[in-house]
């Protein structure tokens, strides 16, 4: 499992604290609004919106907030016009980092992102400098208490999953993006709970970090998480478990 995937799972489990700060709601509302603007407000015909709404419901976002965000995207209500921007660069230990943003002010966002990279001892690179190191995949993380490997593998592969991996305290189901929804829904129908389900960017190779670099990377990821304009980020950092679990 990539350092980002582990981090995402940990942050998901700590989601209640994030929700109290309002950070996660802000990001989810932006994603819902943009998804609705791009492909309409019907979750049955808009996979990106369906995924965003599912994530919002998992965080107990009020129904009114969801509906307003969708209506702002479809133009039924006045809203802010967010633009999608991506940045690529290098973090602590030279790890590859992709950052996805939704912003209404590009100058503010690039300044914030550049500052976060610089403070961590990293730097923003040119377009394409690290994106070639990642593949777009569906990722579903399931605690081992929820299912045994053989059962999960049979269900997931039958539904179209690409692979099922044993990752210490969890199983990772990997899919092609087009197969993600079908596999996720099949897992749900089998009454198997998951800790994380998302379309993500998985690294082709990992960069192993020592403890000190791992600690720097965690601080770097926390800063990325705390930036409202940054929706998500991906890295090929292999962070020591002792560092991640202690974060």
N, C-alpha and C positions, 0 to 999 in steps of 0.2 A: 504493500500500500504506500502511496506517495506521502511525503510529509504533509502536503496540502490536504489529502484525503483524511489522514488521521486528525489533522487540525479541524477540518470541517465537522467530523464526527464529534469531537470534543466540544466544539462550539455549539453544535446542535443540542447536546445534552445539557449545556449551560444556557440554553436559549432563554429561559425565564428571566435571567439577570439582564440579558441583552434587551429583552422586550421592555423591561422596566425603564431602561435608559432611553427607549424610543428609537434606538439605532436600527434594529432589525425591521421595525414597522416602516420606517422611512425608506429603507432600501426595497422592501417588498412592494410598497405602494408605487414606487417609481417603476419597478419591473412590470407590475400589473398594467400600469398606465401605458407604458411603451408597447407592451405585447398587444394590448387592445387596439392601440393606434395603428400598429403595423398590420394586424390580421383580423381585426374585428373583435367584438365582445362576447362571442359565443364560445364557451370552453370546449364544446363538442367538436368544433371545427378549427380550433386554434390551440395546437399542442403547447406552445410556449405559454399562453395564458393559462391553460389547464395546470401546467406544472407550477406556475407562480401562485395561482389560487390555492392549490394543494399545500404549498409551502406556507402560505399565509394562514390557512386553517390550522395547520400543525402548530402554529405559534399563537393560536386562539385570537386571531385578529377579528374584531367585531364585524358582523355582516354589513353594516352601514359603511364602514371604511372600505370594504371590498367593492361594494357596488359603486361608491363614489369614484374610486380609482378607475374602475372599468369605464364609467360614463365620461370621465375626463379624457380617457384615451380615445373613446369613440366620438368625442365632440359634443355629447349631450350636455356636459357641464364644462364651464371654462376651466382650463388648467394650464400648467406650465409645459412648454414644449421641450422635452429632454432629448439630448443627442447622445448617441452611443459613440464612445471613443475607446480605443485600446492603446496601451503602452507596453513596451517590452524592455527588459533590462536585466541587470545582474544584482543579486543581493549578497548578503554575507557569505564568504567562502566561494564566491563566484557562481552561486546557483542561478539557474535560469528562472525568470519570473515574468509572467503575463498578468497584466492588470486590465480588467474590464470596467469601464465607467459609464454612468448615465449622468449627464450634467446639463445645466442651463447656462453655464458660463465656462467656456473652454479655457480661458486665461487663468481663472481661479483654480481649475482642476489640475492643469499641468503644473502650476506653481506648487500646489499641495503635494502632488505625486512626486515631483522632483525633490522637494524638501524631505519627504519620507525616505526616499531612496538614499539621498545624500547623508542623512542623519545615521542611517544604518551602515554606511560605508560602501554603499552600492552606487549604481549609476543607471540612468535610462539610456538605452541604445537606440539604434535605428530600427525602422519597421522591418520585421522579418529576421531580426538578429537571433531570436530564440524560438519563435513560434514553430519553426520546422522541427523542433525537438518534441512536440506534443501532438497527440491525436485526439480528435473529438470522440468521446465515448459516453455511453450511459453508465452510471455507477450506482449500485444499490448495496448498502452495507447492512448486514444482518448479524446481530449478536448470536453467538453460538448456543445460547440458552433457548433460542427460538426454533431451531431446527438442526437435524444432523446433516452432515455433508452429502450423503447419498440421496436423501430425500430432496434436499434443496437443489442438487445438481440435476436430478431427474425432472423436477418441475421447471427449473429455469431454462435448461437446454431445450426442453420440449416446446417452451414458449418462444424460443428464438434467441436465447442468450448466447453470447460468444464464448464465455468462459466463467467458471466459478473458482475463486481462489481462497485458500485457507490462509488467513492473516491473523495469527495469534488468537485474539479474543473475539474475532468476527470472521464472517465469510463475505467476500466481495463478489458480487455478480457484475460482469462486464458485458455491455451490449453495444451494438451499433446504435447511433442516435435514432434511426428510424424504427428500431425494434424496442426502444426503451419503454414506451407507454404500455405496449402489450405485455412485456415481461413484468413490469411493475404491477399492472392490474391482475395478472395471473398470481403473483405473490400475495397480493391483497385478498384475492378470492380464496386462497389456501389458508387464510387467517394467520399468515406469518408476518409479524411486525418487523419493520426495518428502522434503523437509526438514521439513515440518510439515503435519499434517492434524488439524483440530479444528473443533468447533462453536464459533463465536465471536460476538462482537457487533461488527459493522462500523459505523463512523461514517458518517452521511449527508454530513457536511461536515467538513473538516479545519481546525484552528487552527494556522497557521504560527508556529513559534517561531524567534527569533533564536538565535545561538550560545550566549549566556549562559543564556537561558531553557531551551535544549535541554540544556545541561549540568546545570542544576538538575533538569530532568525526568528525566534518566537516573539521577541520585542518588535521586530520589523513587521511581522504578521499582525500583531496586535494594533500597530499604528495603521496598517492598511485597513483592518476591520473597522477602526474608529473613524475613518474618513467617510463622510456621508456620500460623496460623489463616487466612491469605489463600490461597485456592486459585488464583485468577486475577484479573486486572484488565483493563480495557479503557479506552482513551482516544482522543480525536480529535486527539492531538498530532502535528503534522507536524514531526518533529525533523530538523535538518540531517544529511545522510548522514555528514559529517565527524565529527560528534559521536557518532553511533551506532556507526560503525565503529571509533572510537577507544576505545569503552567496554570 
